[in-house]
Every structure is written in C-alpha cells, then in structure tokens.
Amino acid sequence: MGQYITTGELSSRIKYDARYIRNCLLDSVFIEGVHYIRPFGRRKILFIWEAIEGEMHKASNDEIPIIPLRAGGAIHG
C-alpha cells in the first residue's frame, strides 16, 4: 500500500489550503477508497500520497495539446 498522510501534510505538499482540500477537493477530485481512506470508520482522513501524486500527473498530462497528423498518429505540442 502507499504512504498515508494527513490533510495538513497534503496541504504542505501540494500548496493548497487544508480547508480548500476538505471543502472543495474532497469527493470531487479526491475519491474515498482511491485517494483517501477513513481508518476504522472514523472521521479522521488519511490521504494515499501515491494516488494523489498520480492524479496530479495524469491531470497535467491531459492538458498537453495533441496535434493529429495526416498520415495517422499524433504529436504532443
């Protein structure tokens, strides 16, 4: 499994306010069971750093423009 971090630690790593993470990103960008867990069914949230990091890289790669080529294939612009 991955490295578990608290909301405060995540806030420091991704440079977003902890309140913004809890109020805006939780359950819209970060999905329970994928990006975070609630250990022992409690209120405490632990984020899975590898899943968060992968999501950030994926979103970053999705924004790279793709230029289709006439002969097929594509290049990243």
N, CA, C and O atoms as CSV, one atom per row, in Angstrom:
chain,resi,resn,atom,element,x,y,z
A,1,MET,N,N,0.847,-1.183,0.000
A,1,MET,CA,C,0.000,0.000,0.000
A,1,MET,C,C,0.884,1.235,0.000
A,1,MET,O,O,2.106,1.126,0.095
A,2,GLY,N,N,0.283,2.387,-0.104
A,2,GLY,CA,C,1.033,3.633,-0.225
A,2,GLY,C,C,1.306,4.303,1.111
A,2,GLY,O,O,0.986,3.780,2.178
A,3,GLN,N,N,1.899,5.460,1.012
A,3,GLN,CA,C,2.200,6.258,2.194
A,3,GLN,C,C,0.965,7.076,2.557
A,3,GLN,O,O,0.418,7.784,1.711
A,4,TYR,N,N,0.526,6.984,3.799
A,4,TYR,CA,C,-0.644,7.724,4.268
A,4,TYR,C,C,-0.206,9.043,4.880
A,4,TYR,O,O,0.723,9.084,5.687
A,5,ILE,N,N,-0.888,10.137,4.489
A,5,ILE,CA,C,-0.563,11.451,5.033
A,5,ILE,C,C,-1.848,12.153,5.464
A,5,ILE,O,O,-2.932,11.856,4.963
A,6,THR,N,N,-1.707,13.078,6.392
A,6,THR,CA,C,-2.863,13.828,6.897
A,6,THR,C,C,-3.202,14.975,5.944
A,6,THR,O,O,-2.456,15.258,5.007
A,7,THR,N,N,-4.327,15.624,6.194
A,7,THR,CA,C,-4.730,16.776,5.384
A,7,THR,C,C,-3.687,17.886,5.484
A,7,THR,O,O,-3.374,18.524,4.479
A,8,GLY,N,N,-3.148,18.125,6.669
A,8,GLY,CA,C,-2.116,19.144,6.844
A,8,GLY,C,C,-0.859,18.840,6.051
A,8,GLY,O,O,-0.273,19.733,5.439
A,9,GLU,N,N,-0.444,17.580,6.061
A,9,GLU,CA,C,0.738,17.181,5.294
A,9,GLU,C,C,0.487,17.313,3.799
A,9,GLU,O,O,1.361,17.762,3.057
A,10,LEU,N,N,-0.713,16.921,3.352
A,10,LEU,CA,C,-1.069,17.068,1.947
A,10,LEU,C,C,-1.073,18.541,1.546
A,10,LEU,O,O,-0.599,18.906,0.470
A,11,SER,N,N,-1.614,19.375,2.423
A,11,SER,CA,C,-1.649,20.810,2.185
A,11,SER,C,C,-0.244,21.360,1.952
A,11,SER,O,O,-0.037,22.168,1.047
A,12,SER,N,N,0.702,20.936,2.746
A,12,SER,CA,C,2.087,21.381,2.591
A,12,SER,C,C,2.706,20.887,1.289
A,12,SER,O,O,3.469,21.605,0.643
A,13,ARG,N,N,2.377,19.674,0.915
A,13,ARG,CA,C,2.987,19.090,-0.287
A,13,ARG,C,C,2.452,19.689,-1.574
A,13,ARG,O,O,3.220,19.933,-2.504
A,14,ILE,N,N,1.129,19.936,-1.650
A,14,ILE,CA,C,0.554,20.407,-2.908
A,14,ILE,C,C,0.266,21.905,-2.889
A,14,ILE,O,O,-0.220,22.452,-3.879
A,15,LYS,N,N,0.558,22.567,-1.786
A,15,LYS,CA,C,0.428,24.022,-1.656
A,15,LYS,C,C,-1.010,24.515,-1.838
A,15,LYS,O,O,-1.249,25.555,-2.451
A,16,TYR,N,N,-1.954,23.754,-1.299
A,16,TYR,CA,C,-3.355,24.164,-1.214
A,16,TYR,C,C,-3.718,24.242,0.263
A,16,TYR,O,O,-3.229,23.449,1.066
A,17,ASP,N,N,-4.565,25.185,0.619
A,17,ASP,CA,C,-5.025,25.318,1.993
A,17,ASP,C,C,-5.794,24.066,2.409
A,17,ASP,O,O,-6.544,23.505,1.611
A,18,ALA,N,N,-5.612,23.633,3.640
A,18,ALA,CA,C,-6.279,22.426,4.145
A,18,ALA,C,C,-7.798,22.559,4.060
A,18,ALA,O,O,-8.488,21.586,3.758
A,19,ARG,N,N,-8.321,23.756,4.323
A,19,ARG,CA,C,-9.781,23.956,4.217
A,19,ARG,C,C,-10.267,23.773,2.795
A,19,ARG,O,O,-11.339,23.211,2.574
A,20,TYR,N,N,-9.483,24.245,1.814
A,20,TYR,CA,C,-9.851,24.075,0.409
A,20,TYR,C,C,-9.855,22.596,0.038
A,20,TYR,O,O,-10.732,22.137,-0.694
A,21,ILE,N,N,-8.888,21.862,0.537
A,21,ILE,CA,C,-8.838,20.420,0.276
A,21,ILE,C,C,-10.097,19.757,0.822
A,21,ILE,O,O,-10.745,18.979,0.123
A,22,ARG,N,N,-10.445,20.067,2.081
A,22,ARG,CA,C,-11.620,19.439,2.709
A,22,ARG,C,C,-12.928,19.892,2.061
A,22,ARG,O,O,-13.824,19.074,1.850
A,23,ASN,N,N,-13.049,21.172,1.745
A,23,ASN,CA,C,-14.323,21.712,1.268
A,23,ASN,C,C,-14.545,21.583,-0.230
A,23,ASN,O,O,-15.686,21.448,-0.671
A,24,CYS,N,N,-13.484,21.622,-1.018
A,24,CYS,CA,C,-13.657,21.654,-2.477
A,24,CYS,C,C,-13.142,20.411,-3.212
A,24,CYS,O,O,-13.754,19.970,-4.184
A,25,LEU,N,N,-12.045,19.859,-2.762
A,25,LEU,CA,C,-11.441,18.741,-3.491
A,25,LEU,C,C,-11.940,17.378,-3.027
A,25,LEU,O,O,-11.986,16.429,-3.809
A,26,LEU,N,N,-12.314,17.285,-1.756
A,26,LEU,CA,C,-12.772,16.017,-1.202
A,26,LEU,C,C,-14.081,15.609,-1.872
A,26,LEU,O,O,-15.036,16.385,-1.914
A,27,ASP,N,N,-14.114,14.402,-2.387
A,27,ASP,CA,C,-15.271,13.804,-3.047
A,27,ASP,C,C,-15.614,14.415,-4.403
A,27,ASP,O,O,-16.608,14.022,-5.013
A,28,SER,N,N,-14.815,15.370,-4.892
A,28,SER,CA,C,-14.984,15.815,-6.274
A,28,SER,C,C,-13.741,15.425,-7.073
A,28,SER,O,O,-13.853,14.876,-8.169
A,29,VAL,N,N,-12.570,15.705,-6.532
A,29,VAL,CA,C,-11.313,15.311,-7.162
A,29,VAL,C,C,-10.740,14.085,-6.454
A,29,VAL,O,O,-10.309,13.128,-7.097
A,30,PHE,N,N,-10.742,14.128,-5.142
A,30,PHE,CA,C,-10.233,13.027,-4.344
A,30,PHE,C,C,-11.386,12.130,-3.920
A,30,PHE,O,O,-12.314,12.576,-3.245
A,31,ILE,N,N,-11.325,10.877,-4.313
A,31,ILE,CA,C,-12.408,9.919,-4.087
A,31,ILE,C,C,-12.032,8.968,-2.947
A,31,ILE,O,O,-10.922,8.436,-2.897
A,32,GLU,N,N,-12.994,8.769,-2.030
A,32,GLU,CA,C,-12.765,7.852,-0.917
A,32,GLU,C,C,-12.519,6.444,-1.442
A,32,GLU,O,O,-13.229,5.968,-2.328
A,33,GLY,N,N,-11.521,5.791,-0.895
A,33,GLY,CA,C,-11.155,4.450,-1.317
A,33,GLY,C,C,-10.125,4.439,-2.437
A,33,GLY,O,O,-9.467,3.424,-2.670
A,34,VAL,N,N,-9.983,5.566,-3.133
A,34,VAL,CA,C,-8.982,5.691,-4.193
A,34,VAL,C,C,-7.864,6.617,-3.748
A,34,VAL,O,O,-6.688,6.255,-3.782
A,35,HIS,N,N,-8.249,7.824,-3.327
A,35,HIS,CA,C,-7.274,8.843,-2.940
A,35,HIS,C,C,-7.153,9.019,-1.425
A,35,HIS,O,O,-6.149,9.536,-0.936
A,36,TYR,N,N,-8.164,8.592,-0.694
A,36,TYR,CA,C,-8.103,8.715,0.764
A,36,TYR,C,C,-8.946,7.636,1.416
A,36,TYR,O,O,-9.811,7.025,0.789
A,37,ILE,N,N,-8.669,7.420,2.697
A,37,ILE,CA,C,-9.430,6.455,3.489
A,37,ILE,C,C,-9.813,7.104,4.815
A,37,ILE,O,O,-9.241,8.111,5.230
A,38,ARG,N,N,-10.788,6.500,5.455
A,38,ARG,CA,C,-11.169,6.867,6.820
A,38,ARG,C,C,-10.894,5.633,7.680
A,38,ARG,O,O,-11.732,4.737,7.776
A,39,PRO,N,N,-9.708,5.593,8.308
A,39,PRO,CA,C,-9.347,4.392,9.068
A,39,PRO,C,C,-10.337,4.086,10.187
A,39,PRO,O,O,-10.785,4.975,10.911
A,40,PHE,N,N,-10.653,2.843,10.300
A,40,PHE,CA,C,-11.525,2.340,11.362
A,40,PHE,C,C,-12.915,2.985,11.320
A,40,PHE,O,O,-13.609,3.013,12.336
A,41,GLY,N,N,-13.330,3.504,10.154
A,41,GLY,CA,C,-14.657,4.095,10.008
A,41,GLY,C,C,-14.849,5.389,10.774
A,41,GLY,O,O,-15.984,5.779,11.047
A,42,ARG,N,N,-13.779,6.054,11.122
A,42,ARG,CA,C,-13.842,7.288,11.915
A,42,ARG,C,C,-13.837,8.522,11.024
A,42,ARG,O,O,-13.826,8.413,9.798
A,43,ARG,N,N,-13.844,9.693,11.646
A,43,ARG,CA,C,-13.851,10.962,10.929
A,43,ARG,C,C,-12.493,11.323,10.343
A,43,ARG,O,O,-12.415,12.036,9.343
A,44,LYS,N,N,-11.435,10.838,10.959
A,44,LYS,CA,C,-10.073,11.161,10.509
A,44,LYS,C,C,-9.886,10.697,9.068
A,44,LYS,O,O,-10.302,9.600,8.695
A,45,ILE,N,N,-9.251,11.553,8.263
A,45,ILE,CA,C,-8.991,11.230,6.863
A,45,ILE,C,C,-7.487,11.087,6.673
A,45,ILE,O,O,-6.712,11.930,7.125
A,46,LEU,N,N,-7.087,10.022,6.008
A,46,LEU,CA,C,-5.702,9.835,5.616
A,46,LEU,C,C,-5.646,9.714,4.096
A,46,LEU,O,O,-6.348,8.900,3.496
A,47,PHE,N,N,-4.806,10.532,3.495
A,47,PHE,CA,C,-4.668,10.529,2.042
A,47,PHE,C,C,-3.587,9.551,1.631
A,47,PHE,O,O,-2.614,9.355,2.359
A,48,ILE,N,N,-3.751,8.937,0.470
A,48,ILE,CA,C,-2.787,7.999,-0.090
A,48,ILE,C,C,-1.934,8.799,-1.066
A,48,ILE,O,O,-2.365,9.109,-2.177
A,49,TRP,N,N,-0.717,9.130,-0.635
A,49,TRP,CA,C,0.121,10.055,-1.383
A,49,TRP,C,C,0.359,9.600,-2.825
A,49,TRP,O,O,0.274,10.425,-3.735
A,50,GLU,N,N,0.649,8.338,-3.063
A,50,GLU,CA,C,0.929,7.859,-4.408
A,50,GLU,C,C,-0.272,8.063,-5.332
A,50,GLU,O,O,-0.094,8.387,-6.506
A,51,ALA,N,N,-1.486,7.880,-4.823
A,51,ALA,CA,C,-2.691,8.082,-5.634
A,51,ALA,C,C,-2.885,9.564,-5.955
A,51,ALA,O,O,-3.266,9.913,-7.072
A,52,ILE,N,N,-2.624,10.429,-4.985
A,52,ILE,CA,C,-2.738,11.880,-5.198
A,52,ILE,C,C,-1.706,12.320,-6.231
A,52,ILE,O,O,-2.027,13.058,-7.163
A,53,GLU,N,N,-0.471,11.867,-6.062
A,53,GLU,CA,C,0.597,12.242,-6.980
A,53,GLU,C,C,0.289,11.757,-8.401
A,53,GLU,O,O,0.505,12.486,-9.370
A,54,GLY,N,N,-0.208,10.541,-8.517
A,54,GLY,CA,C,-0.590,10.011,-9.827
A,54,GLY,C,C,-1.702,10.822,-10.465
A,54,GLY,O,O,-1.676,11.070,-11.670
A,55,GLU,N,N,-2.678,11.237,-9.670
A,55,GLU,CA,C,-3.785,12.049,-10.174
A,55,GLU,C,C,-3.288,13.402,-10.677
A,55,GLU,O,O,-3.760,13.897,-11.701
A,56,MET,N,N,-2.345,13.997,-9.966
A,56,MET,CA,C,-1.802,15.288,-10.398
A,56,MET,C,C,-1.050,15.142,-11.719
A,56,MET,O,O,-1.183,15.991,-12.601
A,57,HIS,N,N,-0.267,14.083,-11.866
A,57,HIS,CA,C,0.470,13.860,-13.114
A,57,HIS,C,C,-0.487,13.564,-14.259
A,57,HIS,O,O,-0.294,14.045,-15.375
A,58,LYS,N,N,-1.504,12.783,-13.988
A,58,LYS,CA,C,-2.493,12.446,-15.013
A,58,LYS,C,C,-3.195,13.701,-15.501
A,58,LYS,O,O,-3.330,13.905,-16.708
A,59,ALA,N,N,-3.639,14.537,-14.589
A,59,ALA,CA,C,-4.323,15.773,-14.964
A,59,ALA,C,C,-3.388,16.685,-15.736
A,59,ALA,O,O,-3.815,17.355,-16.677
A,60,SER,N,N,-2.129,16.722,-15.357
A,60,SER,CA,C,-1.146,17.557,-16.049
A,60,SER,C,C,-0.938,17.057,-17.473
A,60,SER,O,O,-0.861,17.860,-18.403
A,61,ASN,N,N,-0.848,15.748,-17.654
A,61,ASN,CA,C,-0.655,15.171,-18.991
A,61,ASN,C,C,-1.879,15.337,-19.866
A,61,ASN,O,O,-1.745,15.450,-21.084
A,62,ASP,N,N,-3.073,15.354,-19.284
A,62,ASP,CA,C,-4.304,15.524,-20.051
A,62,ASP,C,C,-4.382,16.905,-20.686
A,62,ASP,O,O,-5.101,17.084,-21.669
A,63,GLU,N,N,-3.664,17.883,-20.154
A,63,GLU,CA,C,-3.724,19.241,-20.661
A,63,GLU,C,C,-2.732,19.501,-21.785
A,63,GLU,O,O,-2.762,20.578,-22.379
A,64,ILE,N,N,-1.853,18.550,-22.097
A,64,ILE,CA,C,-0.892,18.731,-23.183
A,64,ILE,C,C,-1.643,18.622,-24.504
A,64,ILE,O,O,-2.318,17.622,-24.747
A,65,PRO,N,N,-1.537,19.650,-25.372
A,65,PRO,CA,C,-2.269,19.591,-26.636
A,65,PRO,C,C,-1.732,18.493,-27.553
A,65,PRO,O,O,-0.528,18.242,-27.599
A,66,ILE,N,N,-2.622,17.858,-28.266
A,66,ILE,CA,C,-2.269,16.797,-29.200
A,66,ILE,C,C,-2.585,17.288,-30.601
A,66,ILE,O,O,-3.692,17.757,-30.866
A,67,ILE,N,N,-1.606,17.179,-31.507
A,67,ILE,CA,C,-1.786,17.620,-32.888
A,67,ILE,C,C,-1.852,16.374,-33.759
A,67,ILE,O,O,-0.871,15.639,-33.873
A,68,PRO,N,N,-3.029,16.132,-34.385
A,68,PRO,CA,C,-3.153,14.947,-35.242
A,68,PRO,C,C,-2.341,15.123,-36.534
A,68,PRO,O,O,-2.227,16.230,-37.060
A,69,LEU,N,N,-1.788,14.029,-37.026
A,69,LEU,CA,C,-1.027,14.038,-38.271
A,69,LEU,C,C,-1.842,13.417,-39.394
A,69,LEU,O,O,-2.638,12.507,-39.164
A,70,ARG,N,N,-1.641,13.911,-40.607
A,70,ARG,CA,C,-2.422,13.442,-41.765
A,70,ARG,C,C,-2.247,11.939,-41.995
A,70,ARG,O,O,-3.214,11.246,-42.312
A,71,ALA,N,N,-1.043,11.442,-41.841
A,71,ALA,CA,C,-0.767,10.028,-42.089
A,71,ALA,C,C,-1.161,9.138,-40.913
A,71,ALA,O,O,-0.904,7.934,-40.927
A,72,GLY,N,N,-1.777,9.723,-39.911
A,72,GLY,CA,C,-2.130,8.974,-38.716
A,72,GLY,C,C,-1.156,9.291,-37.610
A,72,GLY,O,O,-0.096,9.865,-37.858
A,73,GLY,N,N,-1.493,8.933,-36.416
A,73,GLY,CA,C,-0.650,9.261,-35.277
A,73,GLY,C,C,-0.869,10.692,-34.816
A,73,GLY,O,O,-1.767,11.385,-35.294
A,74,ALA,N,N,-0.049,11.113,-33.898
A,74,ALA,CA,C,-0.185,12.459,-33.352
A,74,ALA,C,C,1.128,12.863,-32.703
A,74,ALA,O,O,1.961,12.025,-32.359
A,75,ILE,N,N,1.289,14.177,-32.545
A,75,ILE,CA,C,2.428,14.688,-31.802
A,75,ILE,C,C,1.888,15.538,-30.668
A,75,ILE,O,O,0.796,16.101,-30.752
A,76,HIS,N,N,2.664,15.616,-29.620
A,76,HIS,CA,C,2.269,16.434,-28.472
A,76,HIS,C,C,2.916,17.800,-28.640
A,76,HIS,O,O,4.136,17.918,-28.761
A,77,GLY,N,N,2.061,18.848,-28.647
A,77,GLY,CA,C,2.567,20.197,-28.917
A,77,GLY,C,C,2.898,20.976,-27.749
A,77,GLY,O,O,3.331,22.122,-27.874
